[in-house]
Amino acid sequence: MSPHLASARQRFELLNQFANLLLEADTEEAVAWAIAKQAIAHLGFEDCVIYLKDQALGDLVQVAAHGPKNPKEDHILNSIRIPMGEGIVGSAALSGKVQRVNDVTTDPRYIVDDEARASELAVPMMHKGECLGVVDSEDDRKGFYTDEHQATLETVAALGAARIVHLRALVALQKSQSEYRKLIEDASDIVFTTDLAGRFTYMNPVAVRLTGYSEEELRSMRFTDLLASSFRSRVMAFYREQYRSREQNTYLEFQFVSRDGRIFWVGQNLQLVYEGEEIVGFQGVTRDITRLKNAQLEVDRSRSIQTAMLSGALDAIISIDDKGTVVEFNAAAEATFGYARAETIGQKLASLIVPEEFRSAHREGMERLLRTGEPRLIGKRVEVPALHKDGHTFPLELTLTQVETDEGVRFTAFARDIAEQKENQEALEKAKKQAERNADAQVTFLSRMSHEIRTPLNAVIGISHLLESTDLSGKQQKYIQDIQRAGDVLLGLINNILDFQKIEAGFVEIEAADFDLAELLEEIVDRARYLASDKPVEVVLSTGDGIPEWINSDSVRLTQILTNLLNNAVKFTPRGRVSLSVSLQREDADHVVLDFEVRDTGIGIPEEAKERVFDTFKQASSDTTRRYGGSGLGLPIVKQLVSLFGGDVRFESEEGKGTCFQFSLPLKVTDRALIPERKADIAGLTLHGVRVLVVEDNLVNQFVVREMLESWKAFVTVASRGAEALDFLSRETFDVVLMDIQMPDMDGFETTHRIREDLQLTSESLPVIALTASALREKRDRAYAAGMNDFVMKPFDPAYLHERIVLAVGIERVTDSQVPEVDSGSGSETPGADIEATVDGLSSQAPDSAPAVPDASVPEAGLIDWRFFEENYGDKPGLRRRVVRILAEKLPDNIASLRDGLRVGDAAAVRSVAHQLLPSLRMMAGSALVDIAVILDKEGLNAETLQSNGTRFVDLLGRFSSEVESILEEDATS
């Protein structure tokens, strides 16, 4: 037949033939094959495949196929399964709608098997809204299938679905009839007759089977012989009354006893037998109702239990019918809502417990559920407002269930008053937030106090070392040594207190970086040897076989753990030996587990003190503190740091003989192929010819990083905004990008994402290194997720930034010539001398003979501290002067923005200013300003923290600005 059916008559004849074929099909598979053959024979299709839905698994199974790929009739060469919703066939089944695709190459759902086709028509076989299968055809010609084809195939699919439903109904009927026959056989009745004395005169074979007696035995017995003794008197009295009253038919349930002693329930209909007007006997029909009776007893028992459960349940339980009328209301519901059960039964639930403003929504929800069957709340736990009898509302936790019963649909609500729970939860949340604020305040306080104490203490220790090198008497030399020891002890105590508080507050995380493990262990042991140099104590290190050379983990925290343990061992060992041993426990491709052991021959730990070894601020005894000193924080810090690594610390000790601390750490091994590169001496390599795009909105950071890059011979371009960076990258070629994270308009994450997606610049072709003042791990994770290659903290550590750039662009991209040394003593810097030309609003060139700035070794006027700058960028007066000039220009606007943000409570605006200022403040400000800027740079500032710290920040910045202006005035007059 042509692609278009010739006439309506022809189509009618085709469907009539098909209907006859379906009547002959006696299985679902035969129906499927009839459809496939009919499509090939009369519709002109190249192929036709029939899928039926697997009733157990729910996917589609190929049961018939006719065409070039399956030429053999009534046999599938390669049957396949298609999940519901997958491909064009699965989409038709899931949606219940015809899928006609004129060009399958444009449809992503098309599943290519052994041979691709051009067009496809998939028609679901629907019956009462349920998809039984799919009739599918594919053709080599695009747009082959017409509306006539689709209409005809829809009719064919519908007829096939109806026949399949009919066949399934026949199968179900046959099964039902078989089960019914079996039930009749199992439930066959005893039919008997007796005389007036109750002797059996007839019984059918069923009586023999049920009672276990032979027919001869039964004929010699009376009816009463089969009765259970507990029923005998009651049954006989019942039948004497029937004889006396001449009641023709009666029904009674009681228990029989079989020949083998089995007791079973029977239900008996008994009739009087007459001869004329005289009663001559009884005729009975007795049925075994044991299962029915047991079920009835179980129902009664279940009802009793249900009643008890409803009455004793702690949750309110309410059942309503499909009209919203209450049919059950337990005791807990009475207590919850204030109504007695009798007041609620038969009443509309909405008028009782649903607040008036929600009753309309309640009714609409019930109507929608009954109309569409869409259960929005069924089976879910939700919180809703509820109404008490006395008129007050309260929060209710509610779970709804729906069941079909003989009386119709029933909805049951399990409800609980959670007003008190919510109050407790809110109080707990408030207490938690207060505790977090307290913890933050505590850490901030300790951090500030630590800085304030460390500053003069460092001066004391430093001056004592200077004095030690002068001419001193023996007594003076001893005094100086005593000062140094006391200073070291005090400094260690301050460090421990601060570290412990940081760990307790959750501010310490295990970082990952490559380091030489053997070198680290030697350094740690060398320091312990120095500590033990004034007493007869030997400190030794031993490492087992298989210890990896390079590890990727947190060397700082590992050092802290081992240093605390070794220092403790040395402290409590008057003479003898202290040892650190490291051995390999197990290894795989890129990880190892190392066992660490610190053993000493010291005073040991008394048995009664072992339980409190890891308690904070605790030592073995007060005498220990008096004789040996210490804070009692070293071991608690060790325990918590080991736990952060994923390990556990344990110890053994015997008083007077020594102590051994042991722990195991899982550590990542650095890829050995990368070790030569990482160990390469890249510190002296220039970046000659390397093109660097710096994306940074902070002017101080712009020229500082430019100064460093140009001193390494790099070509530098600066963009102040993300959009500007994208414009540069679309027109020019760069080797690496240094990307600030927080910028106005478009942040570093979005800019990097657009570099990767819009400009199609991969991480291999263009490395992007994040620059951020935040050390939070989530910032790092976001940076890597956005497509950044690396992560560098601000203010920049020049050596580290140089290393990351070299590794990012590849050592082969840089020369092996040395970086020219920069004269840090004079006021000029040859590399980048024209840096001021790039700084907005500044003069084009700094004078070569710049006046000296104040000594950077001590804080200036209280709020200025150049130590960080000096340590990281050297003694560069010109560079420091330019930092001061830019800050002096920007600070008034920054302070004004802060005041505006604080006045309206705009935390985002305050945070933005703090974030912009933070890198510059870290270069030249003291800890008071830096610490408060760090607090304001955090996300999620509450109103209290914003106002208290913001106001303090504005005050300090005002004073800081005055000191900056003073420096400029001194420069101008000198």
N, C-alpha and C positions, 0 to 999 in steps of 0.2 A: 504494500500500500504506500502511496505517496506520503510525504511529510504532513500533508493536510488531509484530514478525513473527507471523503468525497461528499457525503450527505448525512443528514440527521438519521435517515432510514438505515444507512449503512452502519452508522454508529450504534443504532438501536439493535440491529441484528448482531453486531459484534458483542455487545453487552449481554444479549440473550444467550448467545453461544457460551459466553463466559459463565453466566449463571448456571447453565446446565453442567458445565465442567465442575463448578464448585459443588453442586449437589452430588456429583459422583465422588468428590474428594472426601475420604474418610479419616484423614489425619491432617494436622497443621502443615506438615511438610508437603503433602499432596496439594494443599491449597496454594502454597508458595510456588511449587513447580507449575501449577496451572497458570498462575499469574505470569511467571517468567516466559512460558511457552506462548501464551496469548499475546504478550507484548511483542515478541519476536515475529510471530506468525502474522499478526493482523495490524500492528501499529507501525511496522517498518523500522523498529529500533535496532541498532547494532547489537546492543546487549541489554540485559535486564537482570538485576540482582535483588533478591528479596532477603531482608534482615528481619528476624523476629526478636523481640525483647526477651532476654533470659529472666524468667519470673523470680528466680532465686537471687541472681547476682546483679540484675538491673542493667547490664550492658546489652548491646545489639550483636546477634550471632547470625552470620551468613548461612542460610539454610537452603537456598536455591539460587542458581545462576545459569543463564542461558546466553550464549554468544560466542565470539571467537576465542575468548580466554577460557571458556568452559563449554566445549562443544558436546561433551558426553551428557546425554539426558539422565535426569534423576540421580546425578552423582556430582558432588562438589570436589574439585581437584585440590583447592587450597582454601579451606574455610577460614575466615578471619573474624575477629571481634572488634567492635568499635565502641568505646565508652560514650555514654550519653553526653551530648554537647560537643563532641570532638568531630571535626571535619564537617562537610556539608550534610552528610547522612545523619551524624549525631546532632547537628543543629536542628534538622527537621524533626527528629524524634523529641528533642528537649522542648522545642517551641510549639510543636503540634501544628506547624505551618509548612506549606509547600516551599521548597527551596529550588528556584529555577535560575541557573547561572548560565548566561549566554557565553561568557568567556572565562573559563576557570583560571586562566593565567593571571587574572586580575583579582582573584579571590584568595586571600591568605588561608582560608579554611580548607582549600582543596588538598586532599591527600594523594600524593603520587605513589602508585604501587609499582607494578612492573612496566606499565605503559601509560603515558599521560594522554588524556583526551582533551577535547576543546570545549565541550559544553556538558552540563549535567542537569538532570531533573530528579529531585528526591521528594517523594510524596509520602507523608506519614499515614499509617493505617490506624485510624482513630475510631474509638467506640466509646460513646458517653464521656468524652473528655480525656480518655486514657489512650496513650499511644501503645499499640500492640506490636508495631514493627514499621519498616520503611520499605517502599518500593523505589528502587534507584535505577536510573539508566544514564549512560554516558555515550557521547557521540564525538566522532572526529571533526565534525563540522561545528563552527561557532554559530550560535543562535539557531540551532536546529529545532529546538522544541517550541511548539506553537501553543496558543491558548487552547486549541482543540485537543492537542496532545495532553495538556495539563488537565483539562476538564475530564477527558475520558479516563486518564490514569487515576484521577481522584475518585471517580465512580468505581473503577476496578478495585482500588485500595479499600474503599468503604465496603464493597460486597465481600472482599476477602476477609476483612476484619469481622464482619457480621458472621461469616461462616466459621471462622476460628472461634468466636465467642460461642456459637451454637455447638461446635464440637466439644469445647471445654465443658459446656453445660451438660452435654450427653455423658461425658466421662464422669463428671461430678454426680450426675443422677445415677449412673450405674454403680458408682462407689457407694452412694447413699443407700441404694436398694440392697446392695450386698450387706452393708452394715446393719440395715434394718432387719434383714432376714436373720442375721446373726443375733441381733438383739432379741428378736422374737423367740429364737431357739433358747437363748440364755434365760429369757424371762417367761418361758412357757408355764402355764398355770397347772396346779393340781386340781383335777376334777374328781369328786368322790360323792358317794351316798352312804348314809348310815341308817340304822333303825333307830327307834326312840331311845334305846339303851346306849346308843353311840357306837355300836359295833359296825365296822366297815362292811358294806355290801357290794361296793364297787369303788375302784380307783384306777386312774389312767397310768400309763408308764412313767409319766413325769414324777408321780408320787414315789415310785421306786427309786428314781435317780436322785431326788432331793432328800429323801429321808434315809436312804441307805438300806431300808428293809426290803426283803423280797416280797413279791405279791402274796405268796402263801402266808408269810409272817404278818403282813398287814391285815389279811382277812381274819386272822385270829386275834386282832387287837381292837381296842376301843379308841375312839378319837382322843379321849383324855390321856391315853398313854403317850401321845406325842407332845403334850403341853409341857412347857417349862414349869417346874414346881411353883415358882413365884407368881405365875399367872393362872394356875389351875382353878383356884376357888373363884376368882373374878370372872374368868371366861365361862365357867359352868353356870354361875349365877346369871350372867348376861343371857345365855341361851335358854335357861329355864324361864326367864322373863319373856323371851320371844315366844316360847311355846304357850305360856299362860295367856299372853295378850294377843296371840295369833297374828303377830306382825309378820307379814309375808317375807320381807327382805330386810336384812341387816348387814352392817359392815363393822368389822372389829379388827384391830391390830394387836398382835401378841407374839410370843416367842414359841417356836417349835424346838425340840431336841432330836437330832438325828441319831441313827444307830450307833455312830462312833462318838457320841457325846457333843457334837458341834451344835451350838445354839444359833439359830437364825430367826430373823423377823419375817412374819407373814402378814399379809392383809387378806382378810377372808370375807367374801360375800356368801351369806347362808340363807337358803330359802326353805320354807316348810313344804313337805311332800304330802299330798292328800290322796285318799281313796274315797271318793264321794265327799262326805262332810267330815271324815275322820282323818286326823293327822297320823301318818304312819311312819314318818321318818324325816330326814334332812338331806338336802343336796347342797354341796358347797363347791365354790371355786376359790382356790387358795393360791396366792401369788407370793413368790419370794421377794420381799421388799427390803432385804438387808442393806443393800447399797443405798437405796433411797432413804431408808430410815437413818443410816449412819450419816448421810449427807445432811439430812434434816437436823439431826442432833448437832452436827458440826456447825450448821448455819446458826442454830440456836446458841451454841457456845460462842461463835464468832460475834453474834449480836450482843451477847452479854459482855464479851471482851471489849467490843467496840463502844458499848455504852459506858463501860468502866473507863476506857481510854478517853472518850470524849469528856466524861465528867472529871477525870483526874489530869487531863492534859494541861501543861503549863501555858501553852499557846491558845489563844482564842481560835475556835474552829466554828465557822459559819458556812452552812450550805444553803444555796438558793436554787430555784428552778429556772427554766428558760424565760420566765416572766419577771425574774428578779425578786420573787417571793421567798421569804425565809422558810426553810423546812427543817433546819437544825441550828441550834444555838447552845453551845456547851457552857459549863460553869465558868471556865476561864473567860469566855466572851462576856458573860454576865458581869464579872469583876472588871473587865477592861472597859466596857461601854456603859455600864450602870443600869442596863435593862435586865429585868427578869425574863427567863426563857418564855414564859407564857405571854409576855407582852410583845414578843417578836414573831412567833410562829404565825405564818399567814400574812405578815405585813411586808410591805415593800422595803428592801434593804436600804435603798437610796434615801428614803425619807427618815431612816433611823440614824445611820452612822456616816453618811456622806455629807460634808459641808455644802450649804446651799449653792455656793458659787461653782461647785464642781459637779452638781447633779446632772446638768445638761450634757456635759462631756461623758459622764458615766452611762447615761441612757444611750447616747450615740454609739459608744463603744460596744454595749450589749447588742444593739441593733446590727451593727456592722459584723460582729462576731457570728450572730445567728444567720445573717444574710449571706456572708461570704466565706465563713469558716476561717477567717484570718485571725489567729490568736496572738495579739500583740503582747499580752501579759501572761498568757498561760505558761506555767513552768518557770517563770522568771521571778527573781526576788527584787522587789521594788519598794521604794519609800513613798508613802502617800499621806496626805493630811486626813485625819479622821475626826468625827464629831462625837462627843460624849453626851449622855442623856442630860447632864446639867448645863450643856451649852458650850463648854470650852472645847477647843480643838487641840490636837496633839499629833506628833509624828507617829506613823504606824509602819512597821516593816511587814510586807505582805507577799505571800506566795499563793498563786491560784492554780487549781487543777480542774480538769474537765473530764467527766465520765458519762457514758451512755448507760441508762438504767431502763428497767421495764416501764418506769413512769416518765421517761424522757431524759433530756439532758440535765445534768446536775453540775453546778459549779461550787467548789468548796474552797474557802479561803482560810489559810493558816496565817494568823496575824499576831503581832506582838507590839506592845506599847514600848517605843524606844526613846521616850522623852528623857528619862534618866540616863540612858546609855549615851545619848547625844550630848547631854550636859557634861557627863564624865569625859567623853571624847574631846569636847571643846576645851574643858579644863586641862586635860592631858596635853592637847596640842599647844595650849597657851603656856603650860609649864615647860614643854619641850622647847618652844621658841625662846622662852626666858632663859632656859638652861644654855641654849645655843648662844644667845646674846652674852650671857655671863662668861661662857667659854671663850668667845671672841674677845670680850673685854679683858679677860684674864691673860690670854695670849698676847694681846696688844700691850697690856700693862707690863707683862714680863719682858716683852721684846724691848719696850722703851727703857725699862729699868736696866735691862741687860746692857743696852747700849750706853746708858748714862754711867753705869758702873765700870764697863769695860774701858771706856775712854780714859778716865783717870788711872785705872789700874794698869792699862798698857803703858801709860806715861811713867808710872811708878816702876814697873818692871824694866822699861827701856832705860830710864835714868839710872837704875841700879846696875844695869850692864855697863853703862858709860862710866859710872863711879868705879866699877870693878877694874877698869883698865887704867885707873889713876894710881898714884902712889898712896897706899893705905897701910896703916899698921895692921898687925895680925888680928887685933880685936875688931878693927873696922872692917877688915876683910870678912870676918865671921858674921858680923852684923849684916853686911851686904848679901851674903849667901843666905842668911835667914830670911831676909826680905824677899829674895828671889824665890825661895821655896814656898814661903807663905803666899806670895803673889801667884805662883803656878797653881797651888792648891785652890786658892780662891777663884781663879779663872776657870779651872776645871769644874768647880762646884757650880759656877754661874752657867757654864755651857751645859752641864747635865740637867740643871733645873729647866732651862729653856727648851732643850731637846725633849725632855720628858713631857712638858706641857704641849709641845707641838704634836707629839705622837698621840697623846691622850685626846687632843682636839681633832685628830684625823687630818692634820695638815702635812703629814709626812707620807710620801709615796716612794716606792722603789723605782728608781730610774734605770735606764739601760744604756750603757756605753761600753766600748771595747777597752780593755786594759790588760796589761801584762801581769798575770797572777803571781808569778815567781818574784817579780820585782816588787810588787805590793807587799808580799809576805816578808821579804827581806827588810823593807823600810819599817814595817810595823815592829818586827823583832829588834831591829837596831834601836828604835826609840825605847823599847822595854829594857834593853841592855844598858842604855844610858841611865834610865831610872834606877836600875839596880847597881850602878857603878860604885856606890858608897857602902856596899855591904857584900859579904861573901855569898853571892847568889849567881849561879850560872844560868843564862837564858839561851836556849837552843831551839833550832828549827829543824824539823825533819819532814820530808815530803815523800810519799810513796810513788810507786811506778804508775804510769798512765795518767798522771795529772796533766791536763791540757795547759799549754803555755798561755793562750789568750782566751779571755772570758768576756762575754757580753752581759753585764749586770751592773749593779750599783756599787762601785768601788768605795765610795764615801761611807755608805752605811756598813759595808763589810769591814772596813777599817775601824769604824766606831765599835762594832761588836767585838772584834779581836783585841783592840786596844783596851777596852774596858776590862775584858777578862784577863789579859796579860798584866795590866796595871794592878788589878786586884790581887793577882797571884804574887806579883813582886812585893806589893804592900804587906801582905800577910805571910811572907816567907822570910824569916830573919836570916836564915842561912840554908844553903842546899841548892835546889835546882828548880827551874821553871821551864817547861817545854811547850812548844806549839807543834802539833802533828797534824798533817793533812794527808788523807788517803782517799783513793777512789772506791766508792761503793758499787756503782754501776754506771753504764754509759749506753747511749744509742747513737744514732746518726749525728745529731747536733745538740744533744743535752748530756749532762753528767749529773750525778749526785755525789757530792764530796762530803766526807766525814771530817769534822774539825774537832780537835781535842786540845784543851789547855789544862796541863797537869802541874801541880806544885807539891813541894815537900814542906809546906808551911804549917800553920797552927791548926788547920782543919776547922770544921763546923760542929759544934756540940749537937747531940741528937735532938734535944728539945728545941733547937733553933732552926732545924732544917725546913720545917713547914713554912717559915716566914722569910726564907732566903730571897724570894722574888717579890716580897711586899715592899711597897714604896716607903721610903724614909725609915726603913727598919734595918738594924744590924744585929749580929748575934747577941750582943749584950751592950749595956751602957759602957762597960769597960772597954769594949772594942772601939767604940767611937772616941773615947777619951785617949786611948793608947795609939790608935792608927789613923784617926780622922775619917773623913768621908761623909757623904750625904745620905747614903743608903739608896741612891738612885741608879747606880751603875748597872746592877743586875736586872732590875725591872726594865731598864732601857734595852738591855741585851735581849731579854725575853720577848719584848714587843717587837723589836727589829727583826729577830729571827722569825717570829710569827708572820711579819709582813713579807719576808722572803718565801714563806710557805713551809718553814721548818719548825722544829720544836727543840728546846734546850733542856737538857737533863744533867744531873750531877751525882757524884758519889763522893763521900767525905768521911774521914775518920779523925776524930779530935786528936791533935798532937802528931798526926802522920801526914796530913795533906788533903788536897781536894782535887777532883778532876771534873771539869765541865766539858760536855760533849753536845754537839748538834750537827745535823745534816742539812745541807742546802741543795735544792735543785737549781742548776745554773746552765745557761745556754753557752755553748762553745762557739767562738767566732770562727767563721768559715776560713779554713787555712789558706784558701786561694786568695783571700783578701788581706792576709796578714802582711805580705811584703808591701802592698800599697799603703796600708795603714801605718806601717812602721817606717815608711819612707820619710826622709827628712824633707818635708815640704815647707817648713817654716821660712826657708830662705829663697823660695822660688818667687819670681815676679809674675805678674799677670799681664805681661807685655802683649798687647794686641787683643786682650780679652775685652769684649764689648759688654758692659754691664748697664742694665736699666734699673735704676733705683726708684721704687714707687713708695713715696713717703710724704706725708703732709706736714710733718714737724720740721721747721726750718733748722733747728739745732741739729737734729739727727741727719738732715739732708747734707749739711756741709761737713759734719764730722765723718760720716761714712764716705762722702766724696773725697775728703782729705786722705782717708786711709787708702781708698781704692787707687787714687791717683799716685800716692806714694809707692804703690805696688805696680805702677805703670799701666793701669787699666784705662780704657776709654769709658767715660761715665756720662750717662744721660739721666736726668732727674725728671720724674713726673710727680706732681703733687696730688693727683686724683686718679681714680681707677679708669675713668673714661679717657683721660689724657694718655695713660699707659697703653690702653687698647689702640688708640690712634697711632702712637709711636710704633707699636708692634705690627700694625697693618701696613706700615710704610717702610720700616727699617728691619735689619736683622741684628739680633743680639745673641750673645752666648749664654747669659744667665740673667735672671730677674731677682732682685731683692725686694720682697713684697711686704709692706706694712699690713697688719691685720685690720686695725680699726681706723677707718677713714670716713669722712663724710660722703654722702651721696651713694657711693658704692664701696663696700668693704673689700678687704683682701680676698676673702673666700669667694665672693661673687665675681670679682675681677679674674681670679685664677680659673674659676669654672668657665668663664666666657673665653679665656685664652685657650682652654682645652677644647671647648665645644664649638664656639663661633669661629675662632681663628684656626682651629685644627692643628695647634702646636702641641705636640706630645711631650711628656715628661722627659723622653730621651732626646728630642730635638731641642727643647728649651727648658732647662731646669729652673724651677721656681723655689727660692728659699724664703720661708716665712720669717718676718721680723716682728716680734711682739714683746710687750712688757709683761705679759701674763705667763706664768709658769704652770697654769692649770692643765691637767692632762686632757680634759675635754677640748680645750683649744687646740692642742696638738692633734687630737683625733680628727677634729673638723678640718684642720689644715691638710692632713694627708688625704682625707676624703674628698676635699675640693680639688685635689690634683697637685698639691705642693710636694716637692721632693725632700725638703729638709726644714729645720726649725732652729732659729737662732734668737736668743734672748736679747732684749734691749735693757740698759745700755750695752753697746757691743763690746765684747772681749775681742780686741783686734786679732790676736793669734788664732782664736777659735773661728772667727768669721773668715779669716784668710784660709784656714784649713778646709772649711766647708765649701768655699768657692772653688778651691783647687780640686777637691774631690768631685764636685758637681760637674765642672767642665772637663775634667780628666787631666791627669798629670802630663800627658803627652801634648796638651794644648798650651802649656806654659813653658817658659824657657828655664834653663838651669842656671841662669845668671843670678847673682845675689841682689836682693833688694837694696837700693842705695840707702845708706844710713842718713837719717835726717838729723840735722843739728838741732838738738833740743835745748841747747843752752842759749842761743841767741833768740832775738825776737822774730826771725823770719823762718819760713818753711818753704823750701824750693818747690817740692811737689805741690801742685794745687795752689800756687800763690795767688791765682786769680779767683779763688773760690768765692770771694765776696761778691763777685759779679753775678753769681747765681742766686744770691740771697736777696729776697724782696726788700726793697727800701734801704739797702746798705750801700756804702760807697764802693767804687769799683776796685779799689786796691788798698790793702793795708800798708802802712808805712813800714819800711824794713827795720827801722830802729824803734820798735815799740817799747813803751815804758814797762818796767817790770811790774808784775802783779804781786799781791801779798803772798807770803810763804804758804804753800799748799799743805804743809805738814800738820798744821793746826787749824781748827775751825776759825773762820773769820766772823767776828761780830755775832757769834752765837748760832746763826742759822745757815751760814755758808761753810761748806766743808769740801775741799778740793781733793781729798785723798783718793776717792774712786777714780777721778779724772787722771790724777798723777800716776796711779798704779797701772791704768790701762792705756793712756795715750802719751805718757811721758811729760816732761816739763816743757810745754809749748806755750809760752806767754801769749803769742799772737792768737793761737787757736782759743785759748781761754778768754782772751779779751773779746773775741767775736761772739763766743757763747754768751758773755755778759751783755753785750750790746743787743743781741737779738732778744734775749729775755727781757731786758729793760724796755724794749719797744713793745713786746707782746703782753707783758704782765698786766698793764692797766685794763686792756680789753678782756683778758682772762678773768680778772677779779670782778669786773662789771658783769660778765656773763654768769659767774658763780652767784653773785648777789641776786640777779634776776631769777635764776633757777631756784634758789632757796626761797625767795619771796613767794613763788607760786607752787613750791613743792615739786618741781620738775626734776625727778631723780635722774632721768636720762641725760638732761642737759648738764647737770652737775658732774655726772660720771664721764661725759664726753670731755669736759674741760680737764678733769683730773687725769684722764687717760692721755690727753695731749701733753700735759705738763710733766707726767711721771718720768719719761726718759731724760728730760733735761734736768729735773730735780735730782735724779740719781747721779748726775755728773757733778753737781756743784752744791747740793743742799745737804744739810744734816739729817739725821734719822727722824727728827720730830716732823719735818715736812714730808719726807718720803713715806713714813709709816702711815700718816693720815691720808696721803694721796692713794696709797695702796688700798686702804679701807674704802675710799670713795670710788675706786675703780672697779669694785666688785659689783656683779649683777644682783638685782633683787634687794636693793637697799630699802629698809623700812623707814617710815617717816621720822621715828625717833633718832635712828642712826644718821639719817640724812641731815637733820637740823643740827644735832649736837656736833658731829664731826665737820659738817660743812661750815658752820659758823666759826669753829676753831681754825679751819683751813683758810678761810678768808682773812682772819686776823693774822695768822702766821705769814700768809702770802704778802699782806700789806707791809709787815715788818721786813720780810725778805726783800720786797721790792725796794724799800728804803735803803737797805744795805747794798743792793745791786747798784742803785743810783749813786751811793757814796763811793763805790769802787770806780764808777765812770768819772765822777768828779775828781777823784785823786789822780786817775790816769790823765785827765785833761790838764791838770795843773802841774803834773810832774814832768 
